[in-house]
Structures are given as C-alpha cells and as structure tokens.
C-alpha cells in the first residue's frame, strides 16, 4: 500500500485543488493508472477503465497507463478504476485538479497475498474501505489511530506494517508518517458508507479530509479510499 505514499504529492494537489501543472481545459482530467503494490518503481497499467462515479464519463488507459476524461464536473469527484485481473479503486479528487492525477488498481495476486498472510478471505463479491492516515511534514499518524465505517464491514479491519498486512484494528505508522486501516467485506448493497477517525490517545488528532459526513461509494471488488489528516495534539 506504499504506492499511494509515493504519489501522495500529486494527491495533495488534487485535494487542495492547487496548480501543480498545466491544464488548458478545466473540464478535462488527465492522469496515470498505477499498480498498487510493492515495487521500487511505480508500475503503470494499460487497459484500465477509468470513470467518474455516477456518470457515463470514462476512458481506457493507454500503453503508458495514461487516460483523459472529458467534461468532468467541477467540485468533489469520485473517480473509479476497473480492470480484468485486478481490484479497482474509488478515489476522491477536487476538480479542476491543476494537473495530472494518479489512480490505482490492485492485482488479484496482491489481494491473494493479503488473504494468505491474514489467514482470512477478502471476497471479490464485496467491497472494501481503506482509511489512509497522513500528515504534513513532521505530522501524521504515530500508531494507534483508529477508525470506523457505517454501515460496518462484515469483517474486522486490518493495518499494514510496511508491506505486511497485520490483523489489528489500530494503525501501524510507517517511516513516512502514513498509516492505513482496511475494512474488508463491505456489502455493495449498502451503496455508500460514512467514515469517522480517531487519533492516537494523548498523541494525535485526526479528521476525515473530505467534508464531514461525505458518503463514499461502495462497489464489488473495489477498494474505496478515505483520506484522514492527522497532527500532534
């Protein structure tokens, strides 16, 4: 799950809607799809269907993983990815983005590795939610942060110790001050969930980065990303 950390500078451009690059058409969104797995170099993925949730706007990533979406509505937008042999993602950005965005897919084999290491199933017929905890320079999770989703998932959350999934319901922070909680087995019949986050007792406070009360789409075989900003008390 460190792939997201590698491209997080671009993510912040999206969340803050600041000018990180040139985009002559504010209704167009360009970007690159990456495989979200352990690798010294981010791996681009071709043939991924990239869409705007709730619309028919879509494109397919080319040989370099690049895509262009036209006539994207401005404001808060959930982007989706889908590809054979992969889990997709639902990821939140603010449009205009001011530059390229990065989106991801997760290989089925990577999910299978999590299942093996956790000794439990992560059904592809259901969705999952990943709360990604981060901070600015010198800030972020320290470990021990928690979160909940409503309606709750069908299985307990897990976190990551670098690349190893760990069966516990509180964050393990990495050296880059990132941490995650993944809630698997979320019924896509719920359609949406809401999320709340809590800082490490006596050390950090955390808030969901998007507007409080935001409802996040849930889709089968898809990981929905929720950003949580943490800072010291």
N, C-alpha and C positions, 0 to 999 in steps of 0.2 A: 504493500500500500504506500510505499515511499514515492512512487511515480508522481502522485499528486503533489508531494512536497517539492519535487524537482521543478515543477512548472507553476509553483504557487505564486511567483511574481506576476505571471500572466493572470492567474486567478484574481489577485488583488486588483489588477487593472479592471477586470470585469465587475467586481463587487463595488468598486468605488466609482466606476464609470469615468475614469480619468483617461487622458490622452496618452496612450502607450504606443501609438503608431498611427499611420495614415489610413483613413477610410473615407473615400470621396462620396460614398453612398451610405448615409446613416441607416437606411433600411436594409442594408446587406450586412451579413455577418460571415466572416471568414475564419478559418481555423484549421487545426490539425487533430486527427484522432490518433491516440497512442494506446499501446497495450499496457495495462496497469499491473506490472509485475516486476520482480527483481531483475535489474539489468544495469550495467554501468552506463549504458547509453539508452535514452528513451527510444522505444521501438514504435515506428509508425505503422498503421494498419490500413490497408486498402479494402474497398468493398463494404464499408460500414455505412448503413443508412443512418443519416443524421437528420433529426427533425425538431420542430418546435411543438412542444406538447399542446394538445388541444386544437391544433390546426392541421392542414394538409401540406404545410411547407416542409420540404425535405430535399436532401441531396445525398449523393453517394460519394464517399471519399475515394480519391484517385490513387494512383500508384505510390504517391508520396504521402498518403494519408490526409491530403488537403480536401476541403469542401468549401462551398459558398452557398449560403441561404439568402434568398431574395425576399423583399417585402416583409421583413420580420417586424412585428410590432415593437414599439419602444416601451421602456419600463422593465419591470421584473419579468423575466422569461425563464421557463424551464426547457432546457434542451435535452433531447433523448438520443441514445445510440442503440443500434441493434445490428448484430452480425451473426452469421452461422458459426457454430462452434465457440461462441462467446456468450457471456453475460453482458447485458447493456448497462448503461448508467442514465440516471436522471440528474442533471446538474444545473444549478441556478446561476444566471448572469444578469447584469443590468445592461440594457441596450439603449443607446449606442454603446458599444464596448470600447471604442477608441483604438482597436487593433485586433489582431488575431486572438481567438480563444483556443483553449486546449480542452478536448473531451477524451473520454477513455472507453475502452471495452476490456473485459477480463476473460482470459481464456478459460474454457471449461476445465482444462487441466489444472489451472491455478486454484479454482474452486474445489476440485477433487483433492488437491494437496491440503487445503484447509480442513476438509472433511476427515482426511486421514489423521492429521495432527490433532484435531479436536475430538476424534472418535465419535462423530455425530454427523447426521445428514443435513445438507443445505438444499432443500428441494427446489428444482428448477421450475416447478409449477407455482411457486410462490415468489414474493419479492423479498427484498432486504433493505435495511436502512443503515447508512454509515454516518455517524456523527463525527465530523473531523474537527478536532480541537486545535487551535493555533493562536499565535500572538504576534505582536510586532517584535522588533529586535529587543532582546533582553526580557521578553514577556512570553506568555504561552503556558500550556499545561505543565505541571511539575510531577504529575502522577497522583492518582487518587480521585480525579474528577469523575463525575457520574452523569447519567442522563436517563431519560425515559421517553417513550413514544406512546401516543394514544391514537387509536386502539393499540394495545401492546402486541408485540410479536408472539409467535407461537413457541419460541424457544428463548433461553436466556442469552443476553448479549455476550460478546467476547471482544477482547482487545488484541493488540499486536505488540510483541517485543521485537522490534526491528521487523524482520520478515516472518517471524513465527507467531501464529495465532495462539492466544492464551485464553483459557476458559475462565474468565473472571469478569465481573460487572463494573470494574473501575479502570480508568485509563492507565496505561504504562506510557510515559512520555519518552520520546527519543532525544538524541543529542541535538536535533534541530528544533526542539520545542514544539513538536507535533504529537498528537495522540489520537486514537480512534476508539470508538465503540461501535460494533456492528451488531445489529438486531436482525437475525435471520428469521425465516419462516413467517413473514408478514403476509396475511391473506390479501391478494389483489382485489378481492371482492369489497374490501374496505374502501377502495378507490383513492383515499387520501389519509394521511396521518398528520398529527402535530407533534412537535418535539419540545422538550424542556431540558436544560442542562444545569448542573450544579458544580461549583468549584471544589477544589481540594480543601477540606476543613482547615481553617486557620491560615491558608496559604494563597489561594487564588479565588477570583470570582469570574464566572463565565456567563455569557449571554449568547443566545442564538443570533447569528449575524444578520439574518434577514429580519424583516418586520415581524415583531412578536405576533404569534398566532397564525403565521403563514401555514397554509396547508400544503403538504408535499405529496405529489403523485406517487402511487404505488402500482407497479406493473410486474407481471410474472417474469422471472429470470432477469431481473433488473435490480441494480443497487442504486438507491436514492441517496444523494449526498446532502447532508445538513451541515452547514458551517457554524462553528461555535468559537467565539473570540474569548480568550482568557487573559487576565492580567493579575499581577500581585495585589493582595489586599492592601 
